[in-house]
Amino acid sequence: MPKRKDGTSKYTEKQERKADHIAEQYREKGVAKKEAEARAWATVNKQDGGGKNPGGSGRKGSSSKKEDK
């Protein structure tokens, strides 16, 4: 699971459990461990919109969108 410098995770316990379950399913299908984990976290990010705390580029849901007239 991804960790920050201070040792905490930006993901909730539920998101971590979900990623573990998804990775386990990929492993059962014969996908390599690192690839299964990468796919699992990509799936969790897509479904939940990323971690629980804000950060990054801030591009998603920007309030500075220009309206079409």
mmCIF file as Biopython writes it, N, C-alpha, C and O atoms, coordinates in Angstrom:
data_model
#
loop_
_atom_site.group_PDB
_atom_site.id
_atom_site.type_symbol
_atom_site.label_atom_id
_atom_site.label_alt_id
_atom_site.label_comp_id
_atom_site.label_asym_id
_atom_site.label_entity_id
_atom_site.label_seq_id
_atom_site.pdbx_PDB_ins_code
_atom_site.Cartn_x
_atom_site.Cartn_y
_atom_site.Cartn_z
_atom_site.occupancy
_atom_site.B_iso_or_equiv
_atom_site.auth_seq_id
_atom_site.auth_asym_id
_atom_site.pdbx_PDB_model_num
ATOM 1   N N  . MET A ? 1  ? 0.835   -1.177  0.000   1.0 0.0 1  A 1 
ATOM 2   C CA . MET A ? 1  ? 0.000   0.000   0.000   1.0 0.0 1  A 1 
ATOM 3   C C  . MET A ? 1  ? 0.876   1.235   0.000   1.0 0.0 1  A 1 
ATOM 4   O O  . MET A ? 1  ? 1.925   1.239   0.645   1.0 0.0 1  A 1 
ATOM 5   N N  . PRO A ? 2  ? 0.482   2.273   -0.697  1.0 0.0 2  A 1 
ATOM 6   C CA . PRO A ? 2  ? 1.273   3.502   -0.751  1.0 0.0 2  A 1 
ATOM 7   C C  . PRO A ? 2  ? 1.354   4.192   0.611   1.0 0.0 2  A 1 
ATOM 8   O O  . PRO A ? 2  ? 0.356   4.300   1.323   1.0 0.0 2  A 1 
ATOM 9   N N  . LYS A ? 3  ? 2.528   4.646   0.955   1.0 0.0 3  A 1 
ATOM 10  C CA . LYS A ? 3  ? 2.753   5.328   2.236   1.0 0.0 3  A 1 
ATOM 11  C C  . LYS A ? 3  ? 3.350   6.705   1.996   1.0 0.0 3  A 1 
ATOM 12  O O  . LYS A ? 3  ? 4.019   6.942   0.990   1.0 0.0 3  A 1 
ATOM 13  N N  . ARG A ? 4  ? 3.100   7.599   2.924   1.0 0.0 4  A 1 
ATOM 14  C CA . ARG A ? 4  ? 3.704   8.924   2.886   1.0 0.0 4  A 1 
ATOM 15  C C  . ARG A ? 4  ? 5.019   8.897   3.644   1.0 0.0 4  A 1 
ATOM 16  O O  . ARG A ? 4  ? 5.385   7.888   4.248   1.0 0.0 4  A 1 
ATOM 17  N N  . LYS A ? 5  ? 5.723   10.020  3.603   1.0 0.0 5  A 1 
ATOM 18  C CA . LYS A ? 5  ? 6.998   10.117  4.314   1.0 0.0 5  A 1 
ATOM 19  C C  . LYS A ? 5  ? 6.833   9.922   5.813   1.0 0.0 5  A 1 
ATOM 20  O O  . LYS A ? 5  ? 7.723   9.383   6.470   1.0 0.0 5  A 1 
ATOM 21  N N  . ASP A ? 6  ? 5.695   10.357  6.362   1.0 0.0 6  A 1 
ATOM 22  C CA . ASP A ? 6  ? 5.483   10.236  7.802   1.0 0.0 6  A 1 
ATOM 23  C C  . ASP A ? 6  ? 4.959   8.859   8.201   1.0 0.0 6  A 1 
ATOM 24  O O  . ASP A ? 6  ? 4.648   8.637   9.372   1.0 0.0 6  A 1 
ATOM 25  N N  . GLY A ? 7  ? 4.855   7.932   7.252   1.0 0.0 7  A 1 
ATOM 26  C CA . GLY A ? 7  ? 4.469   6.562   7.546   1.0 0.0 7  A 1 
ATOM 27  C C  . GLY A ? 7  ? 2.976   6.306   7.517   1.0 0.0 7  A 1 
ATOM 28  O O  . GLY A ? 7  ? 2.544   5.181   7.768   1.0 0.0 7  A 1 
ATOM 29  N N  . THR A ? 8  ? 2.180   7.312   7.219   1.0 0.0 8  A 1 
ATOM 30  C CA . THR A ? 8  ? 0.741   7.123   7.146   1.0 0.0 8  A 1 
ATOM 31  C C  . THR A ? 8  ? 0.319   6.862   5.709   1.0 0.0 8  A 1 
ATOM 32  O O  . THR A ? 8  ? 1.069   7.129   4.771   1.0 0.0 8  A 1 
ATOM 33  N N  . SER A ? 9  ? -0.872  6.347   5.551   1.0 0.0 9  A 1 
ATOM 34  C CA . SER A ? 9  ? -1.402  6.075   4.225   1.0 0.0 9  A 1 
ATOM 35  C C  . SER A ? 9  ? -2.436  7.121   3.870   1.0 0.0 9  A 1 
ATOM 36  O O  . SER A ? 9  ? -3.144  7.623   4.743   1.0 0.0 9  A 1 
ATOM 37  N N  . LYS A ? 10 ? -2.528  7.454   2.589   1.0 0.0 10 A 1 
ATOM 38  C CA . LYS A ? 10 ? -3.553  8.400   2.162   1.0 0.0 10 A 1 
ATOM 39  C C  . LYS A ? 10 ? -4.855  7.683   1.826   1.0 0.0 10 A 1 
ATOM 40  O O  . LYS A ? 10 ? -5.830  8.322   1.431   1.0 0.0 10 A 1 
ATOM 41  N N  . TYR A ? 11 ? -4.879  6.370   1.978   1.0 0.0 11 A 1 
ATOM 42  C CA . TYR A ? 11 ? -6.055  5.573   1.687   1.0 0.0 11 A 1 
ATOM 43  C C  . TYR A ? 11 ? -6.743  5.126   2.971   1.0 0.0 11 A 1 
ATOM 44  O O  . TYR A ? 11 ? -6.098  4.949   4.005   1.0 0.0 11 A 1 
ATOM 45  N N  . THR A ? 12 ? -8.063  4.946   2.893   1.0 0.0 12 A 1 
ATOM 46  C CA . THR A ? 12 ? -8.821  4.458   4.041   1.0 0.0 12 A 1 
ATOM 47  C C  . THR A ? 12 ? -8.600  2.955   4.189   1.0 0.0 12 A 1 
ATOM 48  O O  . THR A ? 12 ? -8.101  2.297   3.276   1.0 0.0 12 A 1 
ATOM 49  N N  . GLU A ? 13 ? -8.975  2.425   5.346   1.0 0.0 13 A 1 
ATOM 50  C CA . GLU A ? 13 ? -8.872  0.981   5.573   1.0 0.0 13 A 1 
ATOM 51  C C  . GLU A ? 13 ? -9.716  0.216   4.551   1.0 0.0 13 A 1 
ATOM 52  O O  . GLU A ? 13 ? -9.311  -0.838  4.060   1.0 0.0 13 A 1 
ATOM 53  N N  . LYS A ? 14 ? -10.881 0.756   4.244   1.0 0.0 14 A 1 
ATOM 54  C CA . LYS A ? 14 ? -11.763 0.100   3.274   1.0 0.0 14 A 1 
ATOM 55  C C  . LYS A ? 14 ? -11.105 0.042   1.897   1.0 0.0 14 A 1 
ATOM 56  O O  . LYS A ? 14 ? -11.177 -0.983  1.218   1.0 0.0 14 A 1 
ATOM 57  N N  . GLN A ? 15 ? -10.465 1.135   1.481   1.0 0.0 15 A 1 
ATOM 58  C CA . GLN A ? 15 ? -9.791  1.146   0.183   1.0 0.0 15 A 1 
ATOM 59  C C  . GLN A ? 15 ? -8.635  0.147   0.174   1.0 0.0 15 A 1 
ATOM 60  O O  . GLN A ? 15 ? -8.398  -0.513  -0.837  1.0 0.0 15 A 1 
ATOM 61  N N  . GLU A ? 16 ? -7.915  0.032   1.289   1.0 0.0 16 A 1 
ATOM 62  C CA . GLU A ? 16 ? -6.802  -0.915  1.369   1.0 0.0 16 A 1 
ATOM 63  C C  . GLU A ? 16 ? -7.302  -2.354  1.293   1.0 0.0 16 A 1 
ATOM 64  O O  . GLU A ? 16 ? -6.694  -3.189  0.624   1.0 0.0 16 A 1 
ATOM 65  N N  . ARG A ? 17 ? -8.411  -2.646  1.978   1.0 0.0 17 A 1 
ATOM 66  C CA . ARG A ? 17 ? -8.987  -3.998  1.911   1.0 0.0 17 A 1 
ATOM 67  C C  . ARG A ? 17 ? -9.447  -4.317  0.495   1.0 0.0 17 A 1 
ATOM 68  O O  . ARG A ? 17 ? -9.254  -5.428  0.000   1.0 0.0 17 A 1 
ATOM 69  N N  . LYS A ? 18 ? -10.061 -3.324  -0.152  1.0 0.0 18 A 1 
ATOM 70  C CA . LYS A ? 18 ? -10.535 -3.509  -1.522  1.0 0.0 18 A 1 
ATOM 71  C C  . LYS A ? 18 ? -9.359  -3.817  -2.454  1.0 0.0 18 A 1 
ATOM 72  O O  . LYS A ? 18 ? -9.441  -4.721  -3.285  1.0 0.0 18 A 1 
ATOM 73  N N  . ALA A ? 19 ? -8.272  -3.062  -2.311  1.0 0.0 19 A 1 
ATOM 74  C CA . ALA A ? 19 ? -7.098  -3.273  -3.160  1.0 0.0 19 A 1 
ATOM 75  C C  . ALA A ? 19 ? -6.485  -4.652  -2.908  1.0 0.0 19 A 1 
ATOM 76  O O  . ALA A ? 19 ? -6.065  -5.327  -3.848  1.0 0.0 19 A 1 
ATOM 77  N N  . ASP A ? 20 ? -6.434  -5.068  -1.640  1.0 0.0 20 A 1 
ATOM 78  C CA . ASP A ? 20 ? -5.905  -6.396  -1.320  1.0 0.0 20 A 1 
ATOM 79  C C  . ASP A ? 20 ? -6.746  -7.486  -1.982  1.0 0.0 20 A 1 
ATOM 80  O O  . ASP A ? 20 ? -6.206  -8.441  -2.542  1.0 0.0 20 A 1 
ATOM 81  N N  . HIS A ? 21 ? -8.055  -7.340  -1.915  1.0 0.0 21 A 1 
ATOM 82  C CA . HIS A ? 21 ? -8.952  -8.331  -2.506  1.0 0.0 21 A 1 
ATOM 83  C C  . HIS A ? 21 ? -8.796  -8.382  -4.029  1.0 0.0 21 A 1 
ATOM 84  O O  . HIS A ? 21 ? -8.743  -9.461  -4.618  1.0 0.0 21 A 1 
ATOM 85  N N  . ILE A ? 22 ? -8.725  -7.225  -4.648  1.0 0.0 22 A 1 
ATOM 86  C CA . ILE A ? 22 ? -8.568  -7.168  -6.107  1.0 0.0 22 A 1 
ATOM 87  C C  . ILE A ? 22 ? -7.234  -7.781  -6.523  1.0 0.0 22 A 1 
ATOM 88  O O  . ILE A ? 22 ? -7.174  -8.547  -7.484  1.0 0.0 22 A 1 
ATOM 89  N N  . ALA A ? 23 ? -6.162  -7.445  -5.798  1.0 0.0 23 A 1 
ATOM 90  C CA . ALA A ? 23 ? -4.843  -7.995  -6.117  1.0 0.0 23 A 1 
ATOM 91  C C  . ALA A ? 23 ? -4.844  -9.515  -5.974  1.0 0.0 23 A 1 
ATOM 92  O O  . ALA A ? 23 ? -4.253  -10.225 -6.789  1.0 0.0 23 A 1 
ATOM 93  N N  . GLU A ? 24 ? -5.510  -10.005 -4.935  1.0 0.0 24 A 1 
ATOM 94  C CA . GLU A ? 24 ? -5.592  -11.456 -4.722  1.0 0.0 24 A 1 
ATOM 95  C C  . GLU A ? 24 ? -6.292  -12.137 -5.895  1.0 0.0 24 A 1 
ATOM 96  O O  . GLU A ? 24 ? -5.882  -13.219 -6.315  1.0 0.0 24 A 1 
ATOM 97  N N  . GLN A ? 25 ? -7.338  -11.517 -6.426  1.0 0.0 25 A 1 
ATOM 98  C CA . GLN A ? 25 ? -8.053  -12.077 -7.571  1.0 0.0 25 A 1 
ATOM 99  C C  . GLN A ? 25 ? -7.161  -12.112 -8.815  1.0 0.0 25 A 1 
ATOM 100 O O  . GLN A ? 25 ? -7.181  -13.085 -9.570  1.0 0.0 25 A 1 
ATOM 101 N N  . TYR A ? 26 ? -6.384  -11.055 -9.023  1.0 0.0 26 A 1 
ATOM 102 C CA . TYR A ? 26 ? -5.449  -11.051 -10.149 1.0 0.0 26 A 1 
ATOM 103 C C  . TYR A ? 26 ? -4.387  -12.130 -9.989  1.0 0.0 26 A 1 
ATOM 104 O O  . TYR A ? 26 ? -4.013  -12.783 -10.964 1.0 0.0 26 A 1 
ATOM 105 N N  . ARG A ? 27 ? -3.901  -12.322 -8.767  1.0 0.0 27 A 1 
ATOM 106 C CA . ARG A ? 27 ? -2.874  -13.345 -8.517  1.0 0.0 27 A 1 
ATOM 107 C C  . ARG A ? 27 ? -3.422  -14.737 -8.830  1.0 0.0 27 A 1 
ATOM 108 O O  . ARG A ? 27 ? -2.707  -15.585 -9.364  1.0 0.0 27 A 1 
ATOM 109 N N  . GLU A ? 28 ? -4.690  -14.968 -8.497  1.0 0.0 28 A 1 
ATOM 110 C CA . GLU A ? 28 ? -5.322  -16.262 -8.797  1.0 0.0 28 A 1 
ATOM 111 C C  . GLU A ? 28 ? -5.425  -16.495 -10.298 1.0 0.0 28 A 1 
ATOM 112 O O  . GLU A ? 28 ? -5.458  -17.641 -10.747 1.0 0.0 28 A 1 
ATOM 113 N N  . LYS A ? 29 ? -5.474  -15.420 -11.073 1.0 0.0 29 A 1 
ATOM 114 C CA . LYS A ? 29 ? -5.531  -15.530 -12.533 1.0 0.0 29 A 1 
ATOM 115 C C  . LYS A ? 29 ? -4.146  -15.662 -13.149 1.0 0.0 29 A 1 
ATOM 116 O O  . LYS A ? 29 ? -4.020  -15.794 -14.367 1.0 0.0 29 A 1 
ATOM 117 N N  . GLY A ? 30 ? -3.096  -15.628 -12.312 1.0 0.0 30 A 1 
ATOM 118 C CA . GLY A ? 30 ? -1.749  -15.831 -12.816 1.0 0.0 30 A 1 
ATOM 119 C C  . GLY A ? 30 ? -0.961  -14.569 -13.104 1.0 0.0 30 A 1 
ATOM 120 O O  . GLY A ? 30 ? 0.101   -14.638 -13.723 1.0 0.0 30 A 1 
ATOM 121 N N  . VAL A ? 31 ? -1.455  -13.413 -12.670 1.0 0.0 31 A 1 
ATOM 122 C CA . VAL A ? 31 ? -0.746  -12.156 -12.884 1.0 0.0 31 A 1 
ATOM 123 C C  . VAL A ? 31 ? 0.370   -12.038 -11.839 1.0 0.0 31 A 1 
ATOM 124 O O  . VAL A ? 31 ? 0.183   -12.427 -10.686 1.0 0.0 31 A 1 
ATOM 125 N N  . ALA A ? 32 ? 1.523   -11.506 -12.238 1.0 0.0 32 A 1 
ATOM 126 C CA . ALA A ? 32 ? 2.653   -11.329 -11.322 1.0 0.0 32 A 1 
ATOM 127 C C  . ALA A ? 32 ? 2.254   -10.429 -10.151 1.0 0.0 32 A 1 
ATOM 128 O O  . ALA A ? 32 ? 1.377   -9.577  -10.294 1.0 0.0 32 A 1 
ATOM 129 N N  . LYS A ? 33 ? 2.897   -10.617 -8.993  1.0 0.0 33 A 1 
ATOM 130 C CA . LYS A ? 33 ? 2.523   -9.909  -7.766  1.0 0.0 33 A 1 
ATOM 131 C C  . LYS A ? 33 ? 2.548   -8.385  -7.928  1.0 0.0 33 A 1 
ATOM 132 O O  . LYS A ? 33 ? 1.577   -7.709  -7.586  1.0 0.0 33 A 1 
ATOM 133 N N  . LYS A ? 34 ? 3.652   -7.847  -8.445  1.0 0.0 34 A 1 
ATOM 134 C CA . LYS A ? 34 ? 3.753   -6.387  -8.593  1.0 0.0 34 A 1 
ATOM 135 C C  . LYS A ? 34 ? 2.715   -5.854  -9.574  1.0 0.0 34 A 1 
ATOM 136 O O  . LYS A ? 34 ? 2.117   -4.804  -9.337  1.0 0.0 34 A 1 
ATOM 137 N N  . GLU A ? 35 ? 2.502   -6.563  -10.660 1.0 0.0 35 A 1 
ATOM 138 C CA . GLU A ? 35 ? 1.509   -6.153  -11.645 1.0 0.0 35 A 1 
ATOM 139 C C  . GLU A ? 35 ? 0.105   -6.221  -11.052 1.0 0.0 35 A 1 
ATOM 140 O O  . GLU A ? 35 ? -0.714  -5.336  -11.300 1.0 0.0 35 A 1 
ATOM 141 N N  . ALA A ? 36 ? -0.180  -7.256  -10.275 1.0 0.0 36 A 1 
ATOM 142 C CA . ALA A ? 36 ? -1.492  -7.390  -9.635  1.0 0.0 36 A 1 
ATOM 143 C C  . ALA A ? 36 ? -1.740  -6.243  -8.667  1.0 0.0 36 A 1 
ATOM 144 O O  . ALA A ? 36 ? -2.843  -5.700  -8.621  1.0 0.0 36 A 1 
ATOM 145 N N  . GLU A ? 37 ? -0.726  -5.870  -7.894  1.0 0.0 37 A 1 
ATOM 146 C CA . GLU A ? 37 ? -0.873  -4.754  -6.955  1.0 0.0 37 A 1 
ATOM 147 C C  . GLU A ? 37 ? -1.079  -3.436  -7.697  1.0 0.0 37 A 1 
ATOM 148 O O  . GLU A ? 37 ? -1.900  -2.613  -7.293  1.0 0.0 37 A 1 
ATOM 149 N N  . ALA A ? 38 ? -0.338  -3.240  -8.773  1.0 0.0 38 A 1 
ATOM 150 C CA . ALA A ? 38 ? -0.483  -2.009  -9.554  1.0 0.0 38 A 1 
ATOM 151 C C  . ALA A ? 38 ? -1.885  -1.909  -10.150 1.0 0.0 38 A 1 
ATOM 152 O O  . ALA A ? 38 ? -2.507  -0.848  -10.105 1.0 0.0 38 A 1 
ATOM 153 N N  . ARG A ? 39 ? -2.377  -3.005  -10.702 1.0 0.0 39 A 1 
ATOM 154 C CA . ARG A ? 39 ? -3.722  -3.014  -11.275 1.0 0.0 39 A 1 
ATOM 155 C C  . ARG A ? 39 ? -4.776  -2.792  -10.200 1.0 0.0 39 A 1 
ATOM 156 O O  . ARG A ? 39 ? -5.764  -2.092  -10.422 1.0 0.0 39 A 1 
ATOM 157 N N  . ALA A ? 40 ? -4.559  -3.394  -9.033  1.0 0.0 40 A 1 
ATOM 158 C CA . ALA A ? 40 ? -5.524  -3.252  -7.936  1.0 0.0 40 A 1 
ATOM 159 C C  . ALA A ? 40 ? -5.631  -1.795  -7.496  1.0 0.0 40 A 1 
ATOM 160 O O  . ALA A ? 40 ? -6.736  -1.279  -7.332  1.0 0.0 40 A 1 
ATOM 161 N N  . TRP A ? 41 ? -4.493  -1.127  -7.302  1.0 0.0 41 A 1 
ATOM 162 C CA . TRP A ? 41 ? -4.528  0.276   -6.865  1.0 0.0 41 A 1 
ATOM 163 C C  . TRP A ? 41 ? -5.085  1.175   -7.950  1.0 0.0 41 A 1 
ATOM 164 O O  . TRP A ? 41 ? -5.767  2.154   -7.650  1.0 0.0 41 A 1 
ATOM 165 N N  . ALA A ? 42 ? -4.806  0.859   -9.215  1.0 0.0 42 A 1 
ATOM 166 C CA . ALA A ? 42 ? -5.382  1.639   -10.311 1.0 0.0 42 A 1 
ATOM 167 C C  . ALA A ? 42 ? -6.902  1.506   -10.310 1.0 0.0 42 A 1 
ATOM 168 O O  . ALA A ? 42 ? -7.617  2.476   -10.561 1.0 0.0 42 A 1 
ATOM 169 N N  . THR A ? 43 ? -7.388  0.304   -10.027 1.0 0.0 43 A 1 
ATOM 170 C CA . THR A ? 43 ? -8.828  0.070   -9.965  1.0 0.0 43 A 1 
ATOM 171 C C  . THR A ? 43 ? -9.454  0.835   -8.810  1.0 0.0 43 A 1 
ATOM 172 O O  . THR A ? 43 ? -10.496 1.470   -8.978  1.0 0.0 43 A 1 
ATOM 173 N N  . VAL A ? 44 ? -8.823  0.779   -7.630  1.0 0.0 44 A 1 
ATOM 174 C CA . VAL A ? 44 ? -9.343  1.493   -6.461  1.0 0.0 44 A 1 
ATOM 175 C C  . VAL A ? 44 ? -9.360  2.992   -6.737  1.0 0.0 44 A 1 
ATOM 176 O O  . VAL A ? 44 ? -10.338 3.668   -6.418  1.0 0.0 44 A 1 
ATOM 177 N N  . ASN A ? 45 ? -8.296  3.513   -7.322  1.0 0.0 45 A 1 
ATOM 178 C CA . ASN A ? 45 ? -8.246  4.948   -7.630  1.0 0.0 45 A 1 
ATOM 179 C C  . ASN A ? 45 ? -9.339  5.349   -8.605  1.0 0.0 45 A 1 
ATOM 180 O O  . ASN A ? 45 ? -9.964  6.398   -8.451  1.0 0.0 45 A 1 
ATOM 181 N N  . LYS A ? 46 ? -9.569  4.509   -9.611  1.0 0.0 46 A 1 
ATOM 182 C CA . LYS A ? 46 ? -10.602 4.835   -10.593 1.0 0.0 46 A 1 
ATOM 183 C C  . LYS A ? 46 ? -11.992 4.788   -9.966  1.0 0.0 46 A 1 
ATOM 184 O O  . LYS A ? 46 ? -12.823 5.656   -10.233 1.0 0.0 46 A 1 
ATOM 185 N N  . GLN A ? 47 ? -12.251 3.772   -9.129  1.0 0.0 47 A 1 
ATOM 186 C CA . GLN A ? 47 ? -13.570 3.625   -8.527  1.0 0.0 47 A 1 
ATOM 187 C C  . GLN A ? 47 ? -13.842 4.684   -7.471  1.0 0.0 47 A 1 
ATOM 188 O O  . GLN A ? 47 ? -14.950 5.215   -7.407  1.0 0.0 47 A 1 
ATOM 189 N N  . ASP A ? 48 ? -12.861 4.999   -6.647  1.0 0.0 48 A 1 
ATOM 190 C CA . ASP A ? 48 ? -13.070 5.888   -5.507  1.0 0.0 48 A 1 
ATOM 191 C C  . ASP A ? 48 ? -12.545 7.301   -5.726  1.0 0.0 48 A 1 
ATOM 192 O O  . ASP A ? 48 ? -12.724 8.157   -4.860  1.0 0.0 48 A 1 
ATOM 193 N N  . GLY A ? 49 ? -11.913 7.563   -6.841  1.0 0.0 49 A 1 
ATOM 194 C CA . GLY A ? 49 ? -11.401 8.904   -7.107  1.0 0.0 49 A 1 
ATOM 195 C C  . GLY A ? 49 ? -10.127 9.222   -6.355  1.0 0.0 49 A 1 
ATOM 196 O O  . GLY A ? 49 ? -9.859  10.393  -6.087  1.0 0.0 49 A 1 
ATOM 197 N N  . GLY A ? 50 ? -9.337  8.232   -6.008  1.0 0.0 50 A 1 
ATOM 198 C CA . GLY A ? 50 ? -8.066  8.467   -5.324  1.0 0.0 50 A 1 
ATOM 199 C C  . GLY A ? 50 ? -8.157  8.257   -3.829  1.0 0.0 50 A 1 
ATOM 200 O O  . GLY A ? 50 ? -9.087  7.618   -3.337  1.0 0.0 50 A 1 
ATOM 201 N N  . GLY A ? 51 ? -7.191  8.794   -3.111  1.0 0.0 51 A 1 
ATOM 202 C CA . GLY A ? 51 ? -7.108  8.619   -1.665  1.0 0.0 51 A 1 
ATOM 203 C C  . GLY A ? 51 ? -8.112  9.463   -0.904  1.0 0.0 51 A 1 
ATOM 204 O O  . GLY A ? 51 ? -8.907  10.189  -1.502  1.0 0.0 51 A 1 
ATOM 205 N N  . LYS A ? 52 ? -8.071  9.366   0.417   1.0 0.0 52 A 1 
ATOM 206 C CA . LYS A ? 52 ? -9.049  10.070  1.249   1.0 0.0 52 A 1 
ATOM 207 C C  . LYS A ? 52 ? -8.693  11.531  1.469   1.0 0.0 52 A 1 
ATOM 208 O O  . LYS A ? 52 ? -9.571  12.337  1.777   1.0 0.0 52 A 1 
ATOM 209 N N  . ASN A ? 53 ? -7.430  11.886  1.319   1.0 0.0 53 A 1 
ATOM 210 C CA . ASN A ? 53 ? -6.987  13.253  1.565   1.0 0.0 53 A 1 
ATOM 211 C C  . ASN A ? 53 ? -6.684  13.962  0.256   1.0 0.0 53 A 1 
ATOM 212 O O  . ASN A ? 53 ? -6.164  13.347  -0.675  1.0 0.0 53 A 1 
ATOM 213 N N  . PRO A ? 54 ? -7.003  15.251  0.172   1.0 0.0 54 A 1 
ATOM 214 C CA . PRO A ? 54 ? -6.727  15.991  -1.057  1.0 0.0 54 A 1 
ATOM 215 C C  . PRO A ? 54 ? -5.227  16.153  -1.289  1.0 0.0 54 A 1 
ATOM 216 O O  . PRO A ? 54 ? -4.424  16.101  -0.357  1.0 0.0 54 A 1 
ATOM 217 N N  . GLY A ? 55 ? -4.883  16.344  -2.529  1.0 0.0 55 A 1 
ATOM 218 C CA . GLY A ? 55 ? -3.481  16.542  -2.883  1.0 0.0 55 A 1 
ATOM 219 C C  . GLY A ? 55 ? -3.316  16.394  -4.371  1.0 0.0 55 A 1 
ATOM 220 O O  . GLY A ? 55 ? -4.287  16.159  -5.090  1.0 0.0 55 A 1 
ATOM 221 N N  . GLY A ? 56 ? -2.125  16.526  -4.827  1.0 0.0 56 A 1 
ATOM 222 C CA . GLY A ? 56 ? -1.865  16.378  -6.249  1.0 0.0 56 A 1 
ATOM 223 C C  . GLY A ? 56 ? -2.114  17.654  -7.013  1.0 0.0 56 A 1 
ATOM 224 O O  . GLY A ? 56 ? -2.021  18.753  -6.466  1.0 0.0 56 A 1 
ATOM 225 N N  . SER A ? 57 ? -2.429  17.498  -8.276  1.0 0.0 57 A 1 
ATOM 226 C CA . SER A ? 57 ? -2.547  18.650  -9.164  1.0 0.0 57 A 1 
ATOM 227 C C  . SER A ? 57 ? -3.809  19.469  -8.937  1.0 0.0 57 A 1 
ATOM 228 O O  . SER A ? 57 ? -3.864  20.639  -9.315  1.0 0.0 57 A 1 
ATOM 229 N N  . GLY A ? 58 ? -4.812  18.873  -8.333  1.0 0.0 58 A 1 
ATOM 230 C CA . GLY A ? 58 ? -6.052  19.595  -8.097  1.0 0.0 58 A 1 
ATOM 231 C C  . GLY A ? 58 ? -6.875  19.821  -9.343  1.0 0.0 58 A 1 
ATOM 232 O O  . GLY A ? 58 ? -7.701  20.734  -9.377  1.0 0.0 58 A 1 
ATOM 233 N N  . ARG A ? 59 ? -6.673  19.019  -10.362 1.0 0.0 59 A 1 
ATOM 234 C CA . ARG A ? 59 ? -7.372  19.230  -11.622 1.0 0.0 59 A 1 
ATOM 235 C C  . ARG A ? 59 ? -8.795  18.679  -11.604 1.0 0.0 59 A 1 
ATOM 236 O O  . ARG A ? 59 ? -9.659  19.193  -12.314 1.0 0.0 59 A 1 
ATOM 237 N N  . LYS A ? 60 ? -9.055  17.649  -10.811 1.0 0.0 60 A 1 
ATOM 238 C CA . LYS A ? 60 ? -10.380 17.039  -10.779 1.0 0.0 60 A 1 
ATOM 239 C C  . LYS A ? 60 ? -11.347 17.924  -9.994  1.0 0.0 60 A 1 
ATOM 240 O O  . LYS A ? 60 ? -11.057 18.319  -8.865  1.0 0.0 60 A 1 
ATOM 241 N N  . GLY A ? 61 ? -12.472 18.226  -10.585 1.0 0.0 61 A 1 
ATOM 242 C CA . GLY A ? 61 ? -13.501 18.991  -9.899  1.0 0.0 61 A 1 
ATOM 243 C C  . GLY A ? 61 ? -13.151 20.451  -9.693  1.0 0.0 61 A 1 
ATOM 244 O O  . GLY A ? 61 ? -13.623 21.072  -8.741  1.0 0.0 61 A 1 
ATOM 245 N N  . SER A ? 62 ? -12.348 20.995  -10.555 1.0 0.0 62 A 1 
ATOM 246 C CA . SER A ? 62 ? -11.930 22.385  -10.425 1.0 0.0 62 A 1 
ATOM 247 C C  . SER A ? 62 ? -13.125 23.319  -10.552 1.0 0.0 62 A 1 
ATOM 248 O O  . SER A ? 62 ? -13.989 23.121  -11.406 1.0 0.0 62 A 1 
ATOM 249 N N  . SER A ? 63 ? -13.169 24.325  -9.708  1.0 0.0 63 A 1 
ATOM 250 C CA . SER A ? 63 ? -14.270 25.285  -9.755  1.0 0.0 63 A 1 
ATOM 251 C C  . SER A ? 63 ? -13.979 26.435  -10.716 1.0 0.0 63 A 1 
ATOM 252 O O  . SER A ? 63 ? -14.806 27.332  -10.878 1.0 0.0 63 A 1 
ATOM 253 N N  . SER A ? 64 ? -12.817 26.412  -11.349 1.0 0.0 64 A 1 
ATOM 254 C CA . SER A ? 64 ? -12.453 27.499  -12.245 1.0 0.0 64 A 1 
ATOM 255 C C  . SER A ? 64 ? -12.727 27.169  -13.701 1.0 0.0 64 A 1 
ATOM 256 O O  . SER A ? 64 ? -12.106 27.735  -14.601 1.0 0.0 64 A 1 
ATOM 257 N N  . LYS A ? 65 ? -13.669 26.240  -13.934 1.0 0.0 65 A 1 
ATOM 258 C CA . LYS A ? 65 ? -14.011 25.871  -15.312 1.0 0.0 65 A 1 
ATOM 259 C C  . LYS A ? 65 ? -14.700 27.034  -16.002 1.0 0.0 65 A 1 
ATOM 260 O O  . LYS A ? 65 ? -15.476 27.766  -15.387 1.0 0.0 65 A 1 
ATOM 261 N N  . LYS A ? 66 ? -14.413 27.195  -17.272 1.0 0.0 66 A 1 
ATOM 262 C CA . LYS A ? 66 ? -15.065 28.239  -18.062 1.0 0.0 66 A 1 
ATOM 263 C C  . LYS A ? 66 ? -16.393 27.689  -18.569 1.0 0.0 66 A 1 
ATOM 264 O O  . LYS A ? 66 ? -16.478 26.548  -19.023 1.0 0.0 66 A 1 
ATOM 265 N N  . GLU A ? 67 ? -17.406 28.507  -18.482 1.0 0.0 67 A 1 
ATOM 266 C CA . GLU A ? 67 ? -18.718 28.086  -18.948 1.0 0.0 67 A 1 
ATOM 267 C C  . GLU A ? 67 ? -18.891 28.454  -20.417 1.0 0.0 67 A 1 
ATOM 268 O O  . GLU A ? 67 ? -18.448 29.512  -20.862 1.0 0.0 67 A 1 
ATOM 269 N N  . ASP A ? 68 ? -19.544 27.561  -21.162 1.0 0.0 68 A 1 
ATOM 270 C CA . ASP A ? 68 ? -19.861 27.849  -22.563 1.0 0.0 68 A 1 
ATOM 271 C C  . ASP A ? 68 ? -21.048 28.789  -22.606 1.0 0.0 68 A 1 
ATOM 272 O O  . ASP A ? 68 ? -22.017 28.609  -21.870 1.0 0.0 68 A 1 
ATOM 273 N N  . LYS A ? 69 ? -20.974 29.786  -23.463 1.0 0.0 69 A 1 
ATOM 274 C CA . LYS A ? 69 ? -22.069 30.754  -23.572 1.0 0.0 69 A 1 
ATOM 275 C C  . LYS A ? 69 ? -22.767 30.630  -24.894 1.0 0.0 69 A 1 
ATOM 276 O O  . LYS A ? 69 ? -23.716 31.367  -25.161 1.0 0.0 69 A 1 
#
